[in-house]
Amino acid sequence: MIRLLLDIIVFISGAVLMALEIVGSRVLAPHFGNSIFVWGSLISVVLAALSAGYYWGGRLADRNPSFARFLLLLLIPGVMISVLPWLYPSVNLRIATADFGVRLNPLIASTIYFLIPGIFLGMVSPYAIRLAATTLSTVGSTAGTLYALSTCGSIFGTLFTAFYLIPALGVSNIIHALGLTLILLALGMWPLTRLALKRAERRAPAAAKAAVALALTAIFLAPASSVQARVKTLYEKDSFYHRIRVEEDDEARYMYFDHTLQSAMTLKDPTGLRLIYSRYASLGLAFRPDAGKALIIGLGGGSIPKKYQKEFPSLEIDVAEIDPAVVEVAKKYFALQEGKNLRIHAQDGRQFLARTNQRYDLILGDAYFRDSIPFHLTTREFFQIADQKLTANGVVAINIIGAVTGHSGRITRSVVKTLRGIFPQVYIFAARRADNVSLDTIQNVIVVATKEAQRLNIREITKRATALGRDLFPNPLTDIAVSFFDAKLTDQDVPVLTDDYAPTDNLLNP
């Protein structure tokens, strides 16, 4: 029985540690983004914790091992993990305010939250081997079996958290559940194992105990396992966030992130809006044609800021782009030039918005992808920050890639539902509807949210776009009316997105 209980404990502790690492990305993202620096920090801290835990677990196991001490290795991190949701929002804010840099910010936070609990959980496997091994001849198989169970638990914890827990529960609920699991495991195992352990220890010869220490030393020293015609490629490189590729044909130049088209520039007209979605995204200006300051989150090839820079010399434009490599590529290959009215900031859009003292007439979000979405740019907390940084009649415009209705439209409906909790008026434009595309079809959907108490009708919106002109909007302008969705949008099947609960991956990939 003692061996079975040890197997269960090792499996669950491995599952909890990896579940904590996965959900840790959601803890850090609202303040530090979802970059390779965040994941690098998380992985490094967990590996460091395991290394220290393996070492100290082996040392502790050599000193009069007992099941009571073993269960403390579960109880202590269980308590520490359980209280994390009450601590990390304020700690994150303090670190972000102090701003130690994009690399150190998530590393410091990860260390504070996960290093000590990870060390305790890392101590579980070597201590369990010490308790389970009874003879020298079985040390190898015992160690191999328990480490295999720990790894299987880690796989289970990773998949279960990523596939089911995050879509089903909020971040704080998951963390509370992980801590409570360890606490209940420790308390529940104690009465079941006390008598069995005493009997097992009486049968264990002293020679076998000495041999285990030698076997553990060897184990700890072992490494851990864990065609387009006439198109030419001008640039291809991995950045911290994407694999960026620039291609060119006889007519245009294109920017790809991984396999997704992000931007396109007509060679004969570098400031033109070539992709149709960018013309619909400009509808934010129809709601604020007198805009004096604009913020664009997400750069790509810079088509929209270039166009605004040309057509509105008095419009002050800030662009927040998280990837410095994208900024460099846009300047080198897509004729993007900063100037008095255009400033580029290589920074996460939410962080920039939270820290800036500027107030904007227009905030345009263009940082979403088809198969991925920075969840911290979709939540109620993010839109509340945007609301605070808007002028009295400011406008938020968001480019979403999804359907409007049907199962593929859940991400759109969820964002709309979230916006409606903050802004009095929300407008929806399906960019491809003008081509008789169904509302159930995945496409660019532009969502505009305003502070106006009075709702504009589509006739007034089209009239303002016509007056503004400058080749900013769809041609013909009547396509705006066709794309407008003003029917009741059913949203009972989708959640309001929050920093604590934002299952965007599941909403994007039903």
C-alpha positions as a printed NumPy array, in Angstrom:
array([[  0.   ,   0.   ,   0.   ],
       [  2.822,   2.375,   0.825],
       [  4.206,   2.045,  -2.698],
       [  0.822,   2.756,  -4.276],
       [  0.391,   5.886,  -2.173],
       [  3.862,   7.095,  -3.108],
       [  3.043,   6.544,  -6.786],
       [ -0.119,   8.632,  -6.447],
       [  1.678,  11.459,  -4.636],
       [  4.511,  11.614,  -7.177],
       [  2.053,  11.658, -10.103],
       [ -0.108,  14.424,  -8.614],
       [  2.831,  16.598,  -7.56 ],
       [  4.223,  16.433, -11.105],
       [  0.813,  17.368, -12.506],
       [  0.409,  20.313, -10.134],
       [  3.837,  21.767, -10.933],
       [  3.283,  21.784, -14.699],
       [ -0.281,  23.033, -14.332],
       [  1.126,  25.9  , -12.272],
       [  3.648,  26.686, -15.019],
       [  0.961,  26.75 , -17.723],
       [ -1.437,  28.93 , -15.763],
       [  1.534,  31.095, -14.759],
       [  1.554,  32.574, -18.261],
       [ -1.929,  33.938, -17.556],
       [ -0.745,  35.384, -14.265],
       [  2.052,  37.323, -15.973],
       [  0.503,  38.304, -19.319],
       [ -1.739,  41.222, -18.215],
       [  1.293,  43.212, -17.046],
       [  4.224,  41.69 , -18.934],
       [  2.724,  40.418, -22.182],
       [  2.891,  36.913, -23.625],
       [  6.332,  37.075, -25.204],
       [  9.215,  34.649, -25.325],
       [ 10.621,  36.529, -22.307],
       [  7.595,  35.512, -20.262],
       [  7.805,  31.867, -21.285],
       [ 11.581,  31.858, -20.952],
       [ 11.256,  33.219, -17.424],
       [  8.622,  30.671, -16.443],
       [ 10.516,  27.7  , -17.848],
       [ 13.837,  28.824, -16.362],
       [ 12.385,  29.363, -12.895],
       [ 10.644,  25.973, -12.93 ],
       [ 13.832,  24.226, -14.071],
       [ 15.852,  26.041, -11.429],
       [ 13.292,  25.032,  -8.81 ],
       [ 13.445,  21.402,  -9.92 ],
       [ 17.244,  21.39 ,  -9.83 ],
       [ 17.3  ,  22.806,  -6.321],
       [ 14.465,  20.54 ,  -5.257],
       [ 16.187,  17.421,  -6.553],
       [ 19.355,  18.351,  -4.685],
       [ 17.78 ,  19.286,  -1.377],
       [ 15.284,  16.459,  -1.595],
       [ 18.124,  13.978,  -1.842],
       [ 19.997,  15.6  ,   1.036],
       [ 16.892,  15.675,   3.213],
       [ 16.047,  12.066,   2.36 ],
       [ 19.4  ,  10.945,   3.75 ],
       [ 18.66 ,  12.442,   7.163],
       [ 16.27 ,  10.185,   9.047],
       [ 13.513,  10.099,   6.368],
       [  9.919,   9.99 ,   7.579],
       [  6.557,  10.076,   5.961],
       [  5.528,  13.039,   8.119],
       [  8.338,  15.146,   6.615],
       [  7.455,  13.861,   3.184],
       [  3.864,  15.06 ,   3.494],
       [  5.142,  18.481,   4.609],
       [  6.761,  18.741,   1.162],
       [  3.191,  18.816,  -0.182],
       [  1.513,  20.838,   2.551],
       [  3.91 ,  23.813,   2.502],
       [  3.731,  24.52 ,  -1.277],
       [ -0.005,  23.85 ,  -1.146],
       [ -0.471,  26.715,   1.295],
       [  1.897,  28.991,  -0.677],
       [  0.12 ,  28.319,  -3.973],
       [ -3.333,  28.776,  -2.427],
       [ -2.608,  32.355,  -1.363],
       [ -1.046,  33.428,  -4.688],
       [ -4.272,  34.847,  -6.221],
       [ -4.503,  37.358,  -3.365],
       [ -0.938,  38.53 ,  -3.928],
       [  0.024,  38.48 ,  -7.596],
       [ -2.16 ,  41.366,  -8.952],
       [ -0.577,  43.937,  -6.621],
       [  2.918,  42.462,  -6.963],
       [  2.624,  42.481, -10.752],
       [  1.565,  46.118, -10.664],
       [  4.505,  47.114,  -8.461],
       [  7.011,  45.327, -10.685],
       [  5.487,  46.845, -13.825],
       [  5.534,  50.308, -12.242],
       [  9.169,  49.96 , -11.221],
       [  9.881,  48.573, -14.721],
       [ 13.105,  46.57 , -14.572],
       [ 12.893,  45.914, -18.33 ],
       [ 11.084,  43.461, -20.596],
       [ 13.395,  40.604, -19.594],
       [ 13.717,  41.177, -15.847],
       [ 10.068,  42.059, -15.156],
       [  8.649,  38.559, -15.859],
       [ 11.758,  36.861, -14.451],
       [ 11.415,  38.648, -11.108],
       [  7.693,  37.936, -10.953],
       [  8.145,  34.265, -11.878],
       [ 10.82 ,  33.878,  -9.203],
       [  8.62 ,  35.428,  -6.518],
       [  5.601,  33.279,  -7.338],
       [  6.959,  29.924,  -8.424],
       [ 10.53 ,  29.306,  -7.233],
       [  9.881,  28.266,  -3.615],
       [  6.76 ,  26.141,  -4.312],
       [  8.635,  24.57 ,  -7.233],
       [ 11.6  ,  23.644,  -4.995],
       [  9.308,  21.84 ,  -2.563],
       [  7.57 ,  19.977,  -5.386],
       [ 10.955,  19.096,  -6.881],
       [ 11.923,  17.482,  -3.565],
       [  9.016,  15.04 ,  -3.755],
       [ 10.457,  12.539,  -6.269],
       [ 13.91 ,  11.952,  -4.676],
       [ 12.341,  11.763,  -1.226],
       [  9.758,   9.28 ,  -2.508],
       [ 12.536,   7.107,  -3.979],
       [ 14.239,   7.054,  -0.589],
       [ 11.023,   5.902,   1.073],
       [ 10.08 ,   3.382,  -1.609],
       [ 13.417,   1.607,  -2.138],
       [ 13.743,  -1.386,   0.165],
       [ 16.663,  -3.322,  -1.337],
       [ 19.741,  -2.444,  -3.339],
       [ 18.618,  -4.616,  -6.231],
       [ 15.415,  -2.607,  -6.722],
       [ 16.776,   0.947,  -6.429],
       [ 17.102,   1.403, -10.201],
       [ 13.609,   0.195, -11.051],
       [ 12.094,   2.154,  -8.159],
       [ 13.782,   5.392,  -9.229],
       [ 12.893,   4.817, -12.889],
       [  9.253,   4.081, -12.115],
       [  8.753,   7.082,  -9.846],
       [ 10.435,   9.517, -12.247],
       [  8.328,   8.088, -15.079],
       [  5.183,   8.626, -13.003],
       [  6.269,  12.186, -12.192],
       [  6.806,  12.901, -15.884],
       [  3.437,  11.344, -16.794],
       [  1.855,  13.556, -14.153],
       [  3.561,  16.572, -15.707],
       [  2.18 ,  15.67 , -19.135],
       [ -1.29 ,  15.215, -17.686],
       [ -1.101,  18.52 , -15.806],
       [  0.054,  20.371, -18.917],
       [ -2.647,  19.019, -21.219],
       [ -5.478,  19.105, -18.696],
       [ -4.742,  22.706, -17.749],
       [ -4.238,  23.958, -21.319],
       [ -7.138,  22.022, -22.876],
       [ -9.741,  22.084, -20.103],
       [ -9.001,  24.062, -16.935],
       [ -8.148,  27.441, -18.494],
       [-11.228,  27.38 , -20.786],
       [-13.46 ,  26.229, -17.903],
       [-12.182,  28.129, -14.855],
       [-10.695,  31.493, -14.013],
       [ -6.983,  31.84 , -13.324],
       [ -7.422,  32.434,  -9.603],
       [ -9.802,  29.477,  -9.297],
       [ -7.273,  27.185, -10.979],
       [ -4.464,  28.319,  -8.675],
       [ -6.643,  27.935,  -5.583],
       [ -7.575,  24.429,  -6.782],
       [ -3.934,  23.446,  -7.3  ],
       [ -2.968,  24.583,  -3.812],
       [ -5.998,  22.903,  -2.256],
       [ -5.16 ,  19.673,  -4.091],
       [ -1.746,  19.535,  -2.431],
       [ -3.151,  20.411,   0.988],
       [ -5.86 ,  17.749,   0.814],
       [ -3.385,  15.22 ,  -0.553],
       [ -1.039,  15.772,   2.377],
       [ -3.761,  15.73 ,   5.025],
       [ -5.638,  12.833,   3.463],
       [ -2.599,  10.585,   3.06 ],
       [ -1.381,  10.942,   6.636],
       [ -3.891,   8.639,   8.427],
       [ -3.727,   6.103,   5.577],
       [  0.034,   5.725,   5.571],
       [  1.201,   6.179,   9.149],
       [  0.907,   2.547,  10.213],
       [  1.999,   1.116,   6.853],
       [  5.113,   3.292,   6.847],
       [  6.224,   2.134,  10.296],
       [  5.963,  -1.487,   9.22 ],
       [  7.816,  -0.837,   5.973],
       [ 10.61 ,   0.995,   7.779],
       [ 11.086,  -1.925,  10.203],
       [ 11.553,  -4.292,   7.265],
       [ 14.019,  -2.084,   5.417],
       [ 17.615,  -3.181,   6.034],
       [ 20.187,  -0.548,   6.841],
       [ 22.348,  -1.535,   3.857],
       [ 19.564,  -0.749,   1.42 ],
       [ 19.1  ,   2.712,   2.949],
       [ 22.763,   3.52 ,   2.402],
       [ 22.608,   2.298,  -1.185],
       [ 19.705,   4.593,  -1.997],
       [ 21.81 ,   7.681,  -1.322],
       [ 24.38 ,   6.517,  -3.878],
       [ 21.677,   5.774,  -6.427],
       [ 20.073,   9.181,  -5.919],
       [ 23.398,  10.918,  -6.502],
       [ 23.734,   9.158,  -9.851],
       [ 20.162,  10.013, -10.795],
       [ 20.562,  13.696,  -9.997],
       [ 23.677,  13.884, -12.161],
       [ 21.794,  12.448, -15.156],
       [ 20.366,  14.974, -17.626],
       [ 16.616,  15.64 , -17.582],
       [ 14.504,  14.746, -20.627],
       [ 12.173,  16.942, -21.075],
       [  4.118,  28.182, -54.112],
       [  3.451,  31.198, -55.457],
       [  4.63 ,  31.988, -58.966],
       [  6.878,  35.017, -59.474],
       [  7.155,  35.664, -55.739],
       [ 10.544,  36.29 , -54.223],
       [ 11.472,  36.301, -50.572],
       [ 13.203,  39.506, -49.473],
       [ 13.554,  38.777, -45.774],
       [ 13.02 ,  35.885, -43.392],
       [ 13.999,  35.716, -39.749],
       [ 12.792,  34.534, -36.344],
       [ 12.116,  37.304, -33.856],
       [ 11.268,  36.895, -30.192],
       [  7.585,  36.688, -31.158],
       [  7.213,  35.491, -34.766],
       [  8.931,  34.122, -37.803],
       [  8.787,  37.21 , -39.987],
       [  8.829,  36.827, -43.759],
       [  8.691,  39.547, -46.425],
       [  7.769,  38.561, -49.966],
       [  7.287,  40.532, -53.148],
       [  5.657,  39.963, -56.519],
       [  5.349,  42.29 , -59.517],
       [  2.62 ,  44.311, -57.85 ],
       [  2.986,  44.321, -54.093],
       [  5.063,  43.48 , -51.059],
       [  3.738,  41.285, -48.24 ],
       [  4.572,  40.703, -44.595],
       [  3.849,  37.354, -42.943],
       [  4.005,  36.333, -39.297],
       [  4.632,  32.597, -39.379],
       [  2.052,  31.545, -42.009],
       [ -0.38 ,  34.446, -41.601],
       [ -0.515,  37.465, -43.915],
       [ -0.234,  40.586, -41.781],
       [  0.271,  43.439, -44.188],
       [  0.561,  44.322, -47.874],
       [  1.872,  47.367, -49.724],
       [  1.256,  48.266, -53.351],
       [  4.646,  49.069, -54.841],
       [  3.351,  52.007, -56.865],
       [  1.461,  53.49 , -53.916],
       [  3.246,  52.74 , -50.623],
       [  0.72 ,  54.703, -48.534],
       [ -2.391,  53.123, -50.021],
       [ -4.633,  50.769, -48.024],
       [ -4.276,  47.589, -50.085],
       [ -5.943,  45.08 , -47.76 ],
       [ -9.69 ,  45.562, -47.575],
       [ -9.842,  45.113, -43.8  ],
       [ -7.708,  48.235, -43.286],
       [-10.367,  50.309, -45.044],
       [-13.032,  49.02 , -42.68 ],
       [-10.689,  49.499, -39.713],
       [-10.577,  53.18 , -40.656],
       [-14.269,  53.474, -39.784],
       [-13.164,  54.61 , -36.359],
       [-12.357,  57.936, -38.006],
       [-15.918,  58.208, -39.322],
       [-17.033,  58.338, -35.696],
       [-14.362,  60.92 , -34.812],
       [-13.462,  62.806, -38.009],
       [-12.019,  65.606, -35.859],
       [ -9.596,  63.282, -34.045],
       [ -6.434,  65.015, -32.874],
       [ -4.627,  62.057, -31.273],
       [ -4.719,  58.377, -32.191],
       [ -3.129,  55.228, -30.785],
       [ -2.68 ,  52.15 , -32.955],
       [ -1.852,  48.874, -31.182],
       [ -0.089,  46.541, -33.612],
       [  2.038,  47.71 , -36.521],
       [  2.553,  45.011, -39.138],
       [  3.824,  46.751, -42.245],
       [  2.428,  50.074, -41.044],
       [ -0.212,  50.545, -43.761],
       [ -2.723,  52.312, -41.534],
       [ -0.338,  54.688, -39.722],
       [  1.352,  55.567, -43.038],
       [ -1.999,  56.442, -44.569],
       [ -3.085,  58.528, -41.599],
       [  0.297,  60.253, -41.485],
       [ -0.112,  61.309, -45.106],
       [ -3.763,  62.324, -45.042],
       [ -3.892,  64.002, -41.618],
       [ -0.681,  65.977, -40.981],
       [ -2.14 ,  67.464, -37.798],
       [ -3.152,  64.081, -36.36 ],
       [ -0.716,  62.904, -33.668],
       [ -0.233,  59.145, -34.008],
       [  1.334,  56.765, -31.51 ],
       [  1.911,  53.15 , -32.504],
       [  2.605,  50.442, -29.908],
       [  4.229,  47.332, -31.413],
       [  5.527,  44.665, -29.059],
       [  8.138,  43.259, -31.462],
       [ 11.123,  45.537, -32.214],
       [ 11.966,  43.361, -35.242],
       [  8.594,  44.195, -36.814],
       [  9.358,  47.892, -36.429],
       [ 12.713,  47.441, -38.164],
       [ 11.188,  45.436, -41.023],
       [  8.364,  47.952, -41.507],
       [ 10.89 ,  50.775, -41.784],
       [ 13.242,  48.892, -44.102],
       [ 10.78 ,  47.175, -46.442],
       [  7.466,  49.043, -46.131],
       [  8.453,  52.709, -46.366],
       [  7.456,  53.503, -42.795],
       [  9.022,  56.701, -41.506],
       [  8.583,  58.255, -38.105],
       [  7.983,  61.98 , -38.006],
       [  6.592,  64.794, -35.915],
       [  3.117,  63.28 , -36.086],
       [  4.053,  59.58 , -36.017],
       [  5.867,  57.92 , -33.12 ],
       [  6.598,  54.184, -32.92 ],
       [  6.961,  52.525, -29.503],
       [  8.425,  49.004, -29.31 ],
       [  6.266,  47.993, -26.377],
       [  3.29 ,  45.835, -25.461],
       [  0.143,  47.779, -26.294],
       [ -1.513,  47.305, -22.931],
       [  1.601,  48.298, -21.022],
       [  2.025,  51.388, -23.176],
       [ -1.609,  52.39 , -22.731],
       [ -1.462,  51.9  , -18.966],
       [  1.675,  54.012, -18.601],
       [  1.062,  56.84 , -21.039],
       [ -0.22 ,  60.199, -19.869],
       [ -1.787,  60.892, -23.262],
       [ -5.518,  60.874, -23.902],
       [ -6.649,  59.722, -27.321],
       [ -9.609,  60.448, -29.564],
       [ -9.131,  57.097, -31.315],
       [ -7.627,  53.814, -30.161],
       [ -7.314,  51.193, -32.903],
       [ -6.502,  47.629, -31.916],
       [ -4.922,  45.662, -34.762],
       [ -2.959,  42.984, -32.885],
       [ -5.248,  39.956, -33.192],
       [ -4.537,  36.889, -35.349],
       [ -6.672,  34.151, -36.826],
       [ -5.258,  31.302, -34.753],
       [ -3.911,  33.238, -31.78 ],
       [ -4.867,  36.289, -29.808],
       [ -3.105,  38.169, -26.998],
       [ -5.787,  37.497, -24.411],
       [ -4.745,  40.45 , -22.24 ],
       [ -5.818,  42.779, -25.082],
       [ -9.376,  41.411, -25.044],
       [-10.368,  41.681, -21.412],
       [-12.632,  43.977, -19.464],
       [ -9.639,  45.329, -17.561],
       [ -7.873,  46.238, -20.812],
       [-10.915,  48.029, -22.211],
       [-11.352,  49.846, -18.901],
       [ -7.807,  51.167, -19.277],
       [ -8.658,  52.208, -22.844],
       [-11.795,  53.947, -21.602],
       [ -9.748,  55.923, -19.079],
       [ -7.249,  56.993, -21.74 ],
       [ -9.904,  58.195, -24.208],
       [-11.131,  61.76 , -24.488],
       [-14.761,  62.551, -23.639],
       [-16.043,  61.403, -27.039],
       [-13.269,  58.946, -27.79 ],
       [-13.631,  55.818, -29.911],
       [-12.171,  52.309, -29.724],
       [-11.977,  50.271, -32.939],
       [-10.907,  46.612, -32.89 ],
       [-10.049,  44.342, -35.822],
       [-11.122,  40.781, -34.995],
       [-10.624,  37.765, -37.241],
       [-13.677,  35.573, -36.765],
       [-17.286,  35.158, -37.777],
       [-20.177,  37.183, -36.38 ],
       [-22.753,  34.457, -35.89 ],
       [-22.465,  30.692, -35.545],
       [-19.891,  28.671, -33.665],
       [-16.957,  30.431, -35.355],
       [-18.244,  33.789, -34.141],
       [-17.805,  33.108, -30.438],
       [-14.636,  35.196, -30.124],
       [-16.337,  38.175, -31.806],
       [-19.433,  37.902, -29.651],
       [-17.341,  37.555, -26.512],
       [-15.343,  40.716, -27.276],
       [-18.544,  42.582, -28.15 ],
       [-20.183,  41.417, -24.927],
       [-17.143,  42.616, -22.975],
       [-17.166,  46.013, -24.69 ],
       [-20.883,  46.486, -24.076],
       [-20.232,  46.329, -20.35 ],
       [-18.081,  49.468, -20.644],
       [-19.162,  51.533, -23.656],
       [-22.702,  52.805, -24.343],
       [-22.56 ,  52.099, -28.078],
       [-20.965,  49.192, -29.951],
       [-21.082,  48.806, -33.757],
       [-20.194,  45.721, -35.817],
       [-18.954,  45.661, -39.428],
       [-18.268,  42.372, -41.259],
       [-15.687,  43.255, -43.919],
       [-16.431,  40.468, -46.423],
       [-20.192,  40.703, -46.234],
       [-20.142,  43.026, -49.22 ],
       [-19.025,  40.013, -51.273],
       [-22.135,  38.072, -50.19 ],
       [-20.141,  36.167, -47.597],
       [-22.188,  34.635, -44.787],
       [-22.009,  36.07 , -41.293],
       [-21.05 ,  32.562, -40.179],
       [-17.843,  32.792, -42.235],
       [-14.532,  33.695, -40.613],
       [-13.497,  37.148, -41.818],
       [-12.249,  40.509, -40.569],
       [-14.858,  41.972, -38.255],
       [-14.404,  45.586, -37.188],
       [-15.969,  46.429, -33.837],
       [-16.308,  50.117, -32.947],
       [-17.157,  51.215, -29.401],
       [-18.004,  54.811, -28.495],
       [-18.845,  56.857, -25.422],
       [-21.755,  58.615, -27.129],
       [-25.145,  58.231, -25.489],
       [-26.875,  58.734, -28.841],
       [-26.534,  55.865, -31.307],
       [-25.669,  56.741, -34.914],
       [-27.609,  55.117, -37.73 ],
       [-25.816,  53.682, -40.739],
       [-26.917,  56.567, -42.934],
       [-25.073,  59.033, -40.708],
       [-21.989,  56.792, -40.519],
       [-21.82 ,  56.489, -44.308],
       [-22.393,  60.241, -44.668],
       [-19.44 ,  61.005, -42.404],
       [-17.211,  58.546, -44.256],
       [-18.186,  60.143, -47.562],
       [-17.342,  63.6  , -46.245],
       [-13.986,  62.437, -44.939],
       [-13.05 ,  60.698, -48.21 ],
       [ -9.29 ,  60.466, -48.92 ],
       [ -9.526,  56.881, -50.114],
       [ -9.784,  55.667, -46.534],
       [-12.908,  53.531, -46.752],
       [-14.342,  50.714, -48.869],
       [-15.088,  51.463, -52.479],
       [-17.969,  51.803, -53.134],
       [-18.917,  53.465, -49.876],
       [-22.261,  51.676, -49.98 ],
       [-20.347,  48.565, -48.896],
       [-20.211,  50.099, -45.42 ],
       [-23.977,  49.788, -45.142],
       [-23.841,  46.223, -46.45 ],
       [-21.221,  45.239, -43.889],
       [-23.058,  46.809, -40.965],
       [-24.657,  44.317, -38.579],
       [-27.332,  45.974, -36.491],
       [-29.472,  43.012, -35.546],
       [-29.623,  41.633, -32.028],
       [-26.433,  39.688, -31.309],
       [-27.   ,  36.628, -29.165],
       [-24.227,  36.362, -26.59 ],
       [-25.547,  33.955, -23.958],
       [-23.124,  31.286, -25.184],
       [-19.976,  33.357, -24.579],
       [-18.371,  34.887, -21.471],
       [-17.353,  38.396, -20.592],
       [-13.564,  38.279, -20.908],
       [-11.538,  39.213, -17.838],
       [ -7.906,  38.96 , -16.798],
       [ -8.977,  36.106, -14.563],
       [-11.053,  34.271, -17.187],
       [-10.338,  34.721, -20.882],
       [-10.555,  31.387, -22.79 ],
       [ -9.639,  33.052, -26.076],
       [ -7.9  ,  30.   , -27.548],
       [-11.051,  27.935, -27.198],
       [-13.223,  30.73 , -28.532],
       [-10.942,  31.123, -31.551],
       [-10.685,  27.401, -32.25 ],
       [-14.093,  25.861, -31.521]])
